[in-house]
Amino acid sequence: MTIDRKDDALRGFEPRAPFLSRRSFLAGSAAGLGALGLGGCVTADGALMAEAARTYGPMPDEKFAIPAVDIKKVNPKYYRRTVQYASKEAPGTIVVDPGQYYVYRIEEDGMATRYGANVGRDGFLWSGDAYVGRKSEWATWTPPKEMIKRQPEAAKYARGMPGGLDNPLGARTLHLYQNGAYTLYTIYASSDPESIGSGITSGCVGLLSQDMIHLYARTPVKTKVVVLAA
């Protein structure tokens, strides 16, 4: 790796007085409906946050215990979701959309699992077809020579940085290949929630650790990966 987002509002409504002017009724109804509408929004937002808290909760049984994500640092549009997604690709295919900071896993019936991602910064974006050549858990990270040249401080890991929470590859890594050769690009697990929705890497694609573990478990070797142009 080269690293450097209904209810029936009028149910039970009864006027307190038998005779109301039309103006009073409309004013009272508008205020009541407004309050109910705001209550619905709060409830929906609260449900979304509660679901995100469960999705991105701690994972203490991992080799290195993964802490909960501070979901307040992630734009809700990057939370994991099942969405409609028209694609000619077969179910199981991974589609990376760096322009929108999303990774999709194609599902059946025009649906996809969507994950928020970080992607390559300007000058390091790439596109094309690849496939998962190998998978690794808590992988050793070795910075390439090009990176060490750009960032001399990475030289201390020239012989490899062991897996762990501070390792840039994180808990899971999908290594991308083309024509039998390793591209040096990966889809990896990020422990930095504030990076999701931004371009910060040297072409690799990062998902929150909980999302990456979810995708990793459903992705066999040889899975096709399509990286769209930004």
DRENLO-767083 format. One record per atom (N, C-alpha, C): residue number from 0; residue in one letter; atom name; x, y, z. Coordinates in steps of 0.001 Angstrom, whole numbers, plus 500000, padded with zeros to 6 digits. Example, Ala and Ser with C-alpha at 12.3 -4.5 7.8 and 13.67 -1.06 7.14 Angstrom:
REM DRENLO-767083
   lokol   tipa   vexti       px       py       pz
       0      a       N   513190   494310   507800
       0      a      CA   512300   495500   507800
       0      a       C   513200   496700   507800
       1      s       N   512850   497750   507080
       1      s      CA   513670   498940   507140
       1      s       C   512900   500030   507870
***
This chain:
REM DRENLO-767083
   lokol   tipa   vexti       px       py       pz
       0      m       N   500825   498801   500000
       0      m      CA   500000   500000   500000
       0      m       C   500858   501247   500000
       1      t       N   500424   502239   499254
       1      t      CA   501198   503473   499194
       1      t       C   500397   504601   499825
       2      i       N   500146   504540   501145
       2      i      CA   499297   505540   501736
       2      i       C   500087   506683   502325
       3      d       N   499966   507623   502526
       3      d      CA   500784   508627   503274
       3      d       C   500374   508583   504727
       4      r       N   482470   507354   504511
       4      r      CA   479688   508353   504372
       4      r       C   479010   507031   501721
       5      k       N   455328   509841   508578
       5      k      CA   454868   508492   508153
       5      k       C   453710   507990   508982
       6      d       N   454411   508633   509800
       6      d      CA   453273   508211   510602
       6      d       C   452068   509080   510325
       7      d       N   450894   508693   510902
       7      d      CA   449654   509433   510737
       7      d       C   449656   510575   511732
       8      a       N   449921   511803   511258
       8      a      CA   450116   512931   512154
       8      a       C   448833   513315   512875
       9      l       N   447677   512995   512326
       9      l      CA   446428   513424   512927
       9      l       C   445776   512352   513788
      10      r       N   446429   511220   513945
      10      r      CA   445836   510138   514721
      10      r       C   445589   510598   516162
      11      g       N   444375   510428   516623
      11      g      CA   444062   510778   518002
      11      g       C   443811   512253   518208
      12      f       N   443755   513062   517150
      12      f      CA   443551   514499   517310
      12      f       C   442090   514789   517620
      13      e       N   441854   515518   518703
      13      e      CA   440514   515939   519043
      13      e       C   440569   517377   519525
      14      p       N   439743   518283   518964
      14      p      CA   439727   519655   519449
      14      p       C   439187   519709   520869
      15      r       N   439740   520618   521661
      15      r      CA   439316   520710   523050
      15      r       C   437966   521411   523194
      16      a       N   437650   522291   522274
      16      a      CA   436368   522983   522348
      16      a       C   435518   522573   521169
      17      p       N   434216   522493   521342
      17      p      CA   433360   522043   520251
      17      p       C   433253   523046   519118
      18      f       N   433491   524332   519404
      18      f      CA   433355   525348   518372
      18      f       C   434643   526135   518257
      19      l       N   435295   526087   517099
      19      l      CA   436524   526830   516825
      19      l       C   436334   527585   515534
      20      s       N   436904   528794   515522
      20      s      CA   436883   529508   514255
      20      s       C   437802   528803   513273
      21      r       N   437539   528971   511975
      21      r      CA   438368   528353   510943
      21      r       C   439811   528801   511083
      22      r       N   440001   530117   511349
      22      r      CA   441370   530635   511498
      22      r       C   442066   529994   512684
      23      s       N   441357   529890   513822
      23      s      CA   441968   529280   515006
      23      s       C   442302   527821   514768
      24      f       N   441374   527152   514074
      24      f      CA   441608   525730   513799
      24      f       C   442836   525529   512918
      25      l       N   442936   526329   511841
      25      l      CA   444065   526189   510926
      25      l       C   445369   526542   511600
      26      a       N   445342   527622   512404
      26      a      CA   446569   528024   513104
      26      a       C   446998   526952   514090
      27      g       N   446016   526431   514837
      27      g      CA   446350   525397   515805
      27      g       C   446825   524123   515149
      28      s       N   446177   523759   514038
      28      s      CA   446579   522550   513327
      28      s       C   447969   522682   512757
      29      a       N   448286   523859   512191
      29      a      CA   449620   524071   511617
      29      a       C   450683   523953   512679
      30      a       N   450416   524566   513844
      30      a      CA   451406   524493   514922
      30      a       C   451578   523067   515394
      31      g       N   450418   522364   515525
      31      g      CA   450507   520988   515988
      31      g       C   451238   520095   515023
      32      l       N   450923   520248   513743
      32      l      CA   451590   519432   512733
      32      l       C   453064   519771   512648
      33      g       N   453387   521054   512798
      33      g      CA   454801   521442   512777
      33      g       C   455575   520773   513888
      34      a       N   454958   520769   515084
      34      a      CA   455629   520140   516215
      34      a       C   455794   518649   515986
      35      l       N   454738   518022   515436
      35      l      CA   454837   516592   515153
      35      l       C   455900   516315   514108
      36      g       N   455981   517208   513102
      36      g      CA   456983   517030   512060
      36      g       C   458377   517107   512622
      37      l       N   458596   518101   513486
      37      l      CA   459921   518232   514094
      37      l       C   460213   517019   514955
      38      g       N   459199   516552   515682
      38      g      CA   459421   515362   516498
      38      g       C   459802   514171   515649
      39      g       N   459154   514057   514449
      39      g      CA   459503   512951   513567
      39      g       C   460928   513026   513101
      40      c       N   461405   514236   512794
      40      c      CA   462792   514390   512343
      40      c       C   463759   513990   513431
      41      v       N   463478   514448   514637
      41      v      CA   464371   514105   515742
      41      v       C   464399   512597   515939
      42      t       N   463222   511984   515859
      42      t      CA   463160   510535   516033
      42      t       C   463951   509820   514942
      43      a       N   463810   510279   513696
      43      a      CA   464530   509655   512596
      43      a       C   466031   509820   512765
      44      d       N   466456   511027   513114
      44      d      CA   467887   511264   513330
      44      d       C   468405   510426   514489
      45      g       N   467597   510368   515541
      45      g      CA   468019   509573   516692
      45      g       C   468150   508103   516343
      46      a       N   467211   507604   515526
      46      a      CA   467270   506199   515106
      46      a       C   468499   505953   514242
      47      l       N   468799   506915   513359
      47      l      CA   469975   506775   512499
      47      l       C   471251   506718   513331
      48      m       N   471349   507603   514312
      48      m      CA   472542   507627   515158
      48      m       C   472646   506360   516006
      49      a       N   471496   505882   516481
      49      a      CA   471513   504658   517286
      49      a       C   471967   503469   516454
      50      e       N   471486   503410   515206
      50      e      CA   471899   502326   514317
      50      e       C   473389   502430   514003
      51      a       N   473865   503647   513766
      51      a      CA   475285   503844   513486
      51      a       C   476133   503454   514692
      52      a       N   475645   503772   515880
      52      a      CA   476397   503411   517085
      52      a       C   476542   501898   517204
      53      r       N   475497   501169   516795
      53      r      CA   475594   499701   516817
      53      r       C   476538   499203   515726
      54      t       N   476408   499774   514536
      54      t      CA   477233   499337   513407
      54      t       C   478708   499589   513671
      55      y       N   479001   500713   514287
      55      y      CA   480391   501127   514474
      55      y       C   480835   501042   515928
      56      g       N   480249   500089   516636
      56      g      CA   480622   499879   518029
      56      g       C   481968   499183   518168
      57      p       N   482446   498994   519404
      57      p      CA   483747   498365   519634
      57      p       C   483749   496904   519210
      58      m       N   484935   496415   518862
      58      m      CA   485116   495017   518484
      58      m       C   486226   494436   519366
      59      p       N   485885   494109   520614
      59      p      CA   486902   493690   521587
      59      p       C   487503   492314   521323
      60      d       N   486864   491503   520481
      60      d      CA   487353   490149   520254
      60      d       C   488374   490046   519127
      61      e       N   488686   491175   518496
      61      e      CA   489725   491161   517466
      61      e       C   491105   490917   518090
      62      k       N   492069   490535   517279
      62      k      CA   493434   490320   517750
      62      k       C   493948   491539   518488
      63      f       N   493638   492699   517955
      63      f      CA   493885   493962   518630
      63      f       C   492515   494617   518768
      64      a       N   492056   494797   519993
      64      a      CA   490697   495287   520227
      64      a       C   490467   496615   519506
      65      i       N   489418   496653   518706
      65      i      CA   489102   497842   517923
      65      i       C   488100   498685   518697
      66      p       N   488410   499943   518947
      66      p      CA   487477   500806   519685
      66      p       C   486298   501225   518822
      67      a       N   485258   501716   519466
      67      a      CA   484107   502245   518742
      67      a       C   484521   503474   517941
      68      v       N   483871   503662   516818
      68      v      CA   484087   504865   516011
      68      v       C   483341   506029   516656
      69      d       N   483975   507181   516692
      69      d      CA   483287   508393   517117
      69      d       C   482432   508840   515929
      70      i       N   481176   508390   515905
      70      i      CA   480341   508610   514727
      70      i       C   480021   510072   514489
      71      k       N   480209   510912   515496
      71      k      CA   479980   512340   515306
      71      k       C   481021   512942   514366
      72      k       N   482123   512228   514147
      72      k      CA   483177   512712   513259
      72      k       C   482996   512229   511820
      73      v       N   481901   511514   511571
      73      v      CA   481632   510982   510234
      73      v       C   480327   511582   509724
      74      n       N   480351   512137   508532
      74      n      CA   479121   512630   507928
      74      n       C   478157   511459   507772
      75      p       N   476914   511572   508246
      75      p      CA   475981   510440   508169
      75      p       C   475792   509863   506772
      76      k       N   476038   510650   505730
      76      k      CA   475867   510107   504380
      76      k       C   476897   509027   504074
      77      y       N   477948   508932   504899
      77      y      CA   478964   507903   504686
      77      y       C   478763   506674   505574
      78      y       N   477692   506639   506357
      78      y      CA   477398   505435   507127
      78      y       C   477052   504288   506169
      79      r       N   477366   503088   506574
      79      r      CA   477055   501912   505754
      79      r       C   475550   501797   505528
      80      r       N   475168   501573   504269
      80      r      CA   473757   501451   503938
      80      r       C   473565   500499   502765
      81      t       N   472366   499949   502663
      81      t      CA   471960   499214   501472
      81      t       C   471164   500177   500608
      82      v       N   471586   500345   499364
      82      v      CA   470981   501345   498480
      82      v       C   470679   500734   497120
      83      q       N   469809   501396   496389
      83      q      CA   469594   501024   494996
      83      q       C   470800   501469   494185
      84      y       N   471286   500592   493309
      84      y      CA   472480   500926   492531
      84      y       C   472459   500125   491238
      85      a       N   472183   500802   490160
      85      a      CA   472136   500130   488859
      85      a       C   473558   499858   488373
      86      s       N   473826   498620   488035
      86      s      CA   475162   498244   487574
      86      s       C   475070   497018   486679
      87      k       N   475932   496977   485694
      87      k      CA   476011   495799   484828
      87      k       C   476906   494730   485441
      88      e       N   477579   495074   486550
      88      e      CA   478508   494133   487171
      88      e       C   477766   493050   487945
      89      a       N   478396   491899   488049
      89      a      CA   477787   490764   488737
      89      a       C   477771   490989   490248
      90      p       N   476783   490401   490938
      90      p      CA   476778   490493   492398
      90      p       C   478110   490025   492990
      91      g       N   478552   490731   494001
      91      g      CA   479840   490446   494622
      91      g       C   480941   491368   494150
      92      t       N   480780   491966   492964
      92      t      CA   481785   492891   492441
      92      t       C   481886   494114   493343
      93      i       N   483104   494610   493503
      93      i      CA   483337   495836   494261
      93      i       C   483542   496980   493281
      94      v       N   482807   498064   493488
      94      v      CA   482937   499253   492650
      94      v       C   483379   500409   493541
      95      v       N   484498   501029   493180
      95      v      CA   485021   502180   493925
      95      v       C   484689   503443   493141
      96      d       N   484017   504375   493797
      96      d      CA   483679   505659   493183
      96      d       C   484426   506760   493934
      97      p       N   485669   507060   493528
      97      p      CA   486468   508031   494280
      97      p       C   485909   509443   494227
      98      g       N   485184   509761   493167
      98      g      CA   484621   511098   493067
      98      g       C   483565   511376   494118
      99      q       N   482882   510315   494574
      99      q      CA   481828   510453   495580
      99      q       C   482248   509901   496943
     100      y       N   483455   509339   497022
     100      y      CA   483977   508766   498274
     100      y       C   483125   507588   498759
     101      y       N   482766   506720   497815
     101      y      CA   481998   505538   498164
     101      y       C   482643   504288   497592
     102      v       N   482432   503181   498300
     102      v      CA   482735   501845   497801
     102      v       C   481433   501061   497840
     103      y       N   481115   500385   496742
     103      y      CA   479895   499591   496651
     103      y       C   480238   498118   496517
     104      r       N   479472   497292   497178
     104      r      CA   479482   495855   496887
     104      r       C   478163   495548   496203
     105      i       N   478222   495088   494969
     105      i      CA   477016   494831   494206
     105      i       C   476262   493644   494798
     106      e       N   474959   493846   495015
     106      e      CA   474095   492790   495538
     106      e       C   473097   492382   494449
     107      e       N   472167   491538   494792
     107      e      CA   471133   491097   493855
     107      e       C   470072   492189   493667
     108      d       N   469328   492077   492584
     108      d      CA   468119   492874   492359
     108      d       C   468348   494382   492354
     109      g       N   469455   494803   491763
     109      g      CA   469697   496228   491619
     109      g       C   470050   496958   492899
     110      m       N   470518   496236   493873
     110      m      CA   470896   496839   495148
     110      m       C   472413   496726   495355
     111      a       N   472909   497488   496325
     111      a      CA   474327   497425   496675
     111      a       C   474501   497810   498129
     112      t       N   475531   497262   498753
     112      t      CA   475952   497734   500063
     112      t       C   476944   498869   499823
     113      r       N   476669   500024   500414
     113      r      CA   477493   501206   500176
     113      r       C   478255   501577   501440
     114      y       N   479553   501828   501271
     114      y      CA   480423   502220   502386
     114      y       C   481054   503580   502077
     115      g       N   481176   504427   503076
     115      g      CA   481939   505660   502917
     115      g       C   483422   505353   502908
     116      a       N   484206   506141   502181
     116      a      CA   485627   505825   502010
     116      a       C   486487   507081   501986
     117      n       N   487780   506879   502226
     117      n      CA   488766   507881   501832
     117      n       C   489466   507351   500588
     118      v       N   490028   508255   499799
     118      v      CA   490599   507851   498506
     118      v       C   491911   508590   498264
     119      g       N   492467   508386   497081
     119      g      CA   493733   509019   496735
     119      g       C   493601   510533   496586
     120      r       N   494617   511225   497014
     120      r      CA   494618   512680   496850
     120      r       C   494994   513033   495407
     121      d       N   494901   514303   495078
     121      d      CA   495231   514745   493724
     121      d       C   496626   514265   493333
     122      g       N   496718   513733   492141
     122      g      CA   497993   513235   491638
     122      g       C   498212   511762   491901
     123      f       N   497342   511158   492727
     123      f      CA   497504   509745   493062
     123      f       C   496254   508925   492740
     124      l       N   495289   509563   492089
     124      l      CA   494083   508829   491709
     124      l       C   494366   507922   490518
     125      w       N   493680   506802   490463
     125      w      CA   493807   505897   489335
     125      w       C   492448   505258   489082
     126      s       N   492279   504670   487923
     126      s      CA   491021   504012   487605
     126      s       C   491295   502809   486726
     127      g       N   490326   501931   486653
     127      g      CA   490476   500729   485837
     127      g       C   489939   499510   486557
     128      d       N   490100   498359   485932
     128      d      CA   489650   497090   486499
     128      d       C   490808   496375   487180
     129      a       N   490510   495765   488289
     129      a      CA   491501   494977   489016
     129      a       C   490765   493795   489651
     130      y       N   491471   493057   490482
     130      y      CA   490818   491981   491226
     130      y       C   491573   491780   492532
     131      v       N   490887   491148   493476
     131      v      CA   491520   490875   494772
     131      v       C   492463   489694   494590
     132      g       N   493765   489969   494639
     132      g      CA   494759   488913   494459
     132      g       C   495080   488173   495734
     133      r       N   494943   488868   496857
     133      r      CA   495133   488214   498153
     133      r       C   494485   489066   499232
     134      k       N   494283   488437   500380
     134      k      CA   493660   489091   501521
     134      k       C   494559   488927   502733
     135      s       N   494519   489892   503640
     135      s      CA   495336   489744   504841
     135      s       C   494671   490414   506042
     136      e       N   494902   489802   507198
     136      e      CA   494397   490340   508454
     136      e       C   495569   490855   509280
     137      w       N   495434   492095   509756
     137      w      CA   496482   492729   510554
     137      w       C   497839   492579   509862
     138      a       N   497871   492990   508614
     138      a      CA   499048   492788   507770
     138      a       C   500235   493646   508191
     139      t       N   501408   493148   507874
     139      t      CA   502626   493954   508005
     139      t       C   502643   494983   506872
     140      w       N   502968   496202   507212
     140      w      CA   503024   497272   506215
     140      w       C   504478   497642   505941
     141      t       N   504833   497630   504665
     141      t      CA   506186   498014   504253
     141      t       C   506080   499164   503255
     142      p       N   506551   500339   503595
     142      p      CA   506445   501469   502656
     142      p       C   507323   501237   501432
     143      p       N   506811   501531   500249
     143      p      CA   507624   501371   499044
     143      p       C   508737   502417   498994
     144      k       N   509738   502148   498163
     144      k      CA   510881   503054   498070
     144      k       C   510458   504456   497659
     145      e       N   509452   504542   496792
     145      e      CA   508997   505850   496333
     145      e       C   508459   506684   497491
     146      m       N   507775   506016   498412
     146      m      CA   507228   506730   499556
     146      m       C   508328   507173   500503
     147      i       N   509301   506290   500709
     147      i      CA   510415   506645   501597
     147      i       C   511172   507845   501040
     148      k       N   511259   507908   499726
     148      k      CA   511934   509043   499107
     148      k       C   511161   510331   499356
     149      r       N   509816   510240   499277
     149      r      CA   508988   511417   499510
     149      r       C   508899   511754   500989
     150      q       N   508869   510721   501817
     150      q      CA   508695   510901   503255
     150      q       C   509786   510114   503987
     151      p       N   510935   510705   504171
     151      p      CA   512059   509989   504785
     151      p       C   511746   509389   506152
     152      e       N   510765   509959   506861
     152      e      CA   510439   509428   508182
     152      e       C   509883   508010   508112
     153      a       N   509433   507595   506931
     153      a      CA   508912   506236   506772
     153      a       C   510027   505199   506674
     154      a       N   511267   505647   506557
     154      a      CA   512401   504726   506390
     154      a       C   512545   503760   507555
     155      k       N   512093   504160   508738
     155      k      CA   512240   503270   509901
     155      k       C   511390   502007   509768
     156      y       N   510444   502016   508812
     156      y      CA   509622   500838   508588
     156      y       C   509998   500128   507294
     157      a       N   511187   500389   506802
     157      a      CA   511618   499790   505532
     157      a       C   511612   498268   505590
     158      r       N   511783   497705   506758
     158      r      CA   511753   496248   506916
     158      r       C   510382   495748   507369
     159      g       N   509443   496653   507440
     159      g      CA   508077   496257   507763
     159      g       C   507615   496732   509129
     160      m       N   506372   497172   509175
     160      m      CA   505733   497569   510433
     160      m       C   504724   496494   510807
     161      p       N   504874   495862   511974
     161      p      CA   503956   494783   512356
     161      p       C   502515   495267   512425
     162      g       N   501582   494320   512281
     162      g      CA   500167   494658   512369
     162      g       C   499810   495222   513730
     163      g       N   498768   496020   513757
     163      g      CA   498310   496644   514997
     163      g       C   497438   497841   514697
     164      l       N   496922   498461   515739
     164      l      CA   496022   499588   515551
     164      l       C   496688   500776   514885
     165      d       N   498006   500920   515052
     165      d      CA   498709   502050   514452
     165      d       C   499214   501747   513044
     166      n       N   499102   500505   512624
     166      n      CA   499561   500124   511292
     166      n       C   498629   500728   510237
     167      p       N   499148   501373   509211
     167      p      CA   498296   502015   508203
     167      p       C   497326   501068   507500
     168      l       N   497654   499771   507412
     168      l      CA   496751   498830   506734
     168      l       C   495581   498403   507616
     169      g       N   495720   498580   508911
     169      g      CA   494631   498268   509812
     169      g       C   494315   496795   509934
     170      a       N   493048   496523   510278
     170      a      CA   492630   495169   510629
     170      a       C   492493   494233   509442
     171      r       N   492136   494766   508278
     171      r      CA   491918   493924   507100
     171      r       C   492406   494668   505858
     172      t       N   492884   493883   504893
     172      t      CA   493371   494485   503648
     172      t       C   493006   493597   502466
     173      l       N   492499   494218   501416
     173      l      CA   492308   493556   500135
     173      l       C   493374   494104   499192
     174      h       N   494257   493240   498709
     174      h      CA   495368   493650   497854
     174      h       C   494941   493516   496392
     175      l       N   495056   494585   495645
     175      l      CA   494540   494616   494280
     175      l       C   495615   494260   493253
     176      y       N   495232   493393   492323
     176      y      CA   496137   492901   491285
     176      y       C   495560   493198   489908
     177      q       N   496461   493281   488932
     177      q      CA   496092   493370   487519
     177      q       C   497027   492462   486735
     178      n       N   496452   491594   485922
     178      n      CA   497249   490710   485063
     178      n       C   498314   489938   485844
     179      g       N   497950   489481   487014
     179      g      CA   498850   488668   487817
     179      g       C   499875   489431   488626
     180      a       N   499897   490744   488527
     180      a      CA   500900   491549   489239
     180      a       C   500226   492415   490297
     181      y       N   500860   492533   491437
     181      y      CA   500357   493368   492523
     181      y       C   500506   494834   492135
     182      t       N   499421   495581   492248
     182      t      CA   499444   496991   491841
     182      t       C   500025   497914   492899
     183      l       N   500207   497427   494120
     183      l      CA   500586   498198   495309
     183      l       C   499397   498979   495882
     184      y       N   498251   498882   495227
     184      y      CA   497049   499536   495741
     184      y       C   496236   498548   496567
     185      t       N   495547   499076   497571
     185      t      CA   494752   498228   498456
     185      t       C   493442   498912   498818
     186      i       N   492523   498107   499306
     186      i      CA   491388   498604   500071
     186      i       C   491674   498172   501505
     187      y       N   491742   499113   502396
     187      y      CA   492270   498835   503731
     187      y       C   491356   499382   504821
     188      a       N   491655   499044   506059
     188      a      CA   490855   499477   507210
     188      a       C   491475   500718   507835
     189      s       N   490692   501763   507930
     189      s      CA   491156   503019   508516
     189      s       C   490584   503204   509919
     190      s       N   491402   503685   510819
     190      s      CA   490944   503982   512177
     190      s       C   490708   505476   512373
     191      d       N   490719   506229   511279
     191      d      CA   490560   507679   511346
     191      d       C   489208   508086   510768
     192      p       N   488196   508282   511608
     192      p      CA   486865   508603   511085
     192      p       C   486825   509922   510311
     193      e       N   487686   510852   510667
     193      e      CA   487670   512148   509988
     193      e       C   488234   512078   508571
     194      s       N   488872   510971   508224
     194      s      CA   489416   510829   506873
     194      s       C   488353   510411   505858
     195      i       N   487232   509865   506348
     195      i      CA   486202   509371   505435
     195      i       C   485549   510553   504714
     196      g       N   485514   510436   503378
     196      g      CA   484980   511532   502584
     196      g       C   486049   512516   502154
     197      s       N   487307   512078   502158
     197      s      CA   488397   512976   501753
     197      s       C   489431   512214   500941
     198      g       N   490276   512967   500244
     198      g      CA   491373   512397   499474
     198      g       C   492675   512597   500220
     199      i       N   493215   511524   500786
     199      i      CA   494404   511666   501633
     199      i       C   495505   510662   501324
     200      t       N   495205   509628   500545
     200      t      CA   496167   508549   500369
     200      t       C   496922   508685   499051
     201      s       N   497830   507744   498836
     201      s      CA   498572   507685   497577
     201      s       C   497916   506696   496627
     202      g       N   496586   506723   496598
     202      g      CA   495845   505885   495663
     202      g       C   495081   504754   496298
     203      c       N   495383   504422   497549
     203      c      CA   494648   503354   498218
     203      c       C   493277   503861   498662
     204      v       N   492420   502929   499048
     204      v      CA   491050   503252   499435
     204      v       C   490804   502719   500834
     205      g       N   490390   503596   501739
     205      g      CA   490198   503185   503119
     205      g       C   488749   503224   503562
     206      l       N   488321   502187   504286
     206      l      CA   487009   502149   504915
     206      l       C   487198   502120   506425
     207      l       N   486226   502578   507160
     207      l      CA   486270   502425   508605
     207      l       C   486470   500948   508944
     208      s       N   487187   500672   510018
     208      s      CA   487549   499287   510342
     208      s       C   486341   498364   510363
     209      q       N   485243   498811   510981
     209      q      CA   484049   497969   511054
     209      q       C   483485   497693   509663
     210      d       N   483535   498685   508781
     210      d      CA   483065   498484   507409
     210      d       C   483998   497562   506639
     211      m       N   485283   497728   506844
     211      m      CA   486252   496907   506117
     211      m       C   486142   495444   506533
     212      i       N   485938   495195   507801
     212      i      CA   485767   493819   508271
     212      i       C   484491   493223   507672
     213      h       N   483455   494026   507574
     213      h      CA   482196   493584   506970
     213      h       C   482390   493225   505500
     214      l       N   483067   494091   504751
     214      l      CA   483317   493828   503328
     214      l       C   484269   492652   503135
     215      y       N   485313   492601   503928
     215      y      CA   486344   491564   503821
     215      y       C   485735   490172   503947
     216      a       N   484823   490017   504905
     216      a      CA   484222   488706   505167
     216      a       C   483386   488221   503992
     217      r       N   482956   489142   503132
     217      r      CA   482082   488789   502016
     217      r       C   482809   488826   500671
     218      t       N   484120   488960   500714
     218      t      CA   484891   489135   499488
     218      t       C   485941   488047   499336
     219      p       N   485731   487080   498458
     219      p      CA   486755   486056   498223
     219      p       C   487865   486568   497309
     220      v       N   488990   485877   497341
     220      v      CA   490065   486143   496378
     220      v       C   489512   485944   494967
     221      k       N   489993   486750   494051
     221      k      CA   489579   486791   492647
     221      k       C   488357   487684   492402
     222      t       N   487804   488282   493448
     222      t      CA   486683   489201   493270
     222      t       C   487098   490363   492372
     223      k       N   486233   490693   491432
     223      k      CA   486508   491821   490519
     223      k       C   486335   493140   491257
     224      v       N   487241   494072   490983
     224      v      CA   487172   495421   491548
     224      v       C   487227   496435   490405
     225      v       N   486236   497294   490353
     225      v      CA   486176   498331   489320
     225      v       C   486391   499682   489995
     226      v       N   487438   500386   489591
     226      v      CA   487703   501721   490135
     226      v       C   487315   502734   489061
     227      l       N   486280   503524   489365
     227      l      CA   485792   504505   488423
     227      l       C   486703   505722   488374
     228      a       N   486626   506466   487285
     228      a      CA   487380   507712   487188
     228      a       C   486752   508739   488124
     229      a       N   487597   509531   488757
     229      a      CA   487091   510551   489692
     229      a       C   486414   511680   488932
***
